[in-house]
Amino acid sequence: MVILYFCATKTIILARILAIDYGQKRCGIAVTDEMQLVANALDTIATAGLMDFLKNYCMMEKVELFVVGMPKQMNNKPSESVKYIIPFVKQLHKNFPEIAIAEMDERFTSKMAFQTMIDAGLKKKDRQNKALVDRISATILLQSYMEIHEKFNK
């Protein structure tokens, strides 16, 4: 559902930001609310079905931006897994030319996700759930993007 707010100078269309923690087997997905105030974990999707999932989601919800995690090494150079992500980003742009794409450094998101699970008191067995780690990583990625974006817009 898209909500329109009218003001004296322009029409504001509320839309979500969707973050993707891309992996060769699974992808963590997180989204904002329509006002782009809160980042929430959405799902973990098998990479083979990711594009279909995104097409279905974008038919149901207005998305204005995809944030894709780009893994970097400590020296700030792209990691080896970027070779899998770049073709995905190209396909994402081809399938959704009207939606902007932002790349975001995803260093440490998995470690931060794991620490979040420990801090939340999850048992060791639950912390071994890689799908959960992917969802939390995508949420951290999205929250980081939102925090950086907020600082530059002030």
Protein Blocks (a to p, Z undefined) as FASTA:
>chain_A
ZZddddfkbccdddddddddddfkbccdddddfkopaccdfbdcdfklmmmmmmmmmmmp
ccfbdcddddddfkopacfklmmmmmmmmmmmmmmmmbccddddfehklmmmmmmmmmno
pafklmmmmklmmmmmmmmmmmmmmmmmmmmmZZ
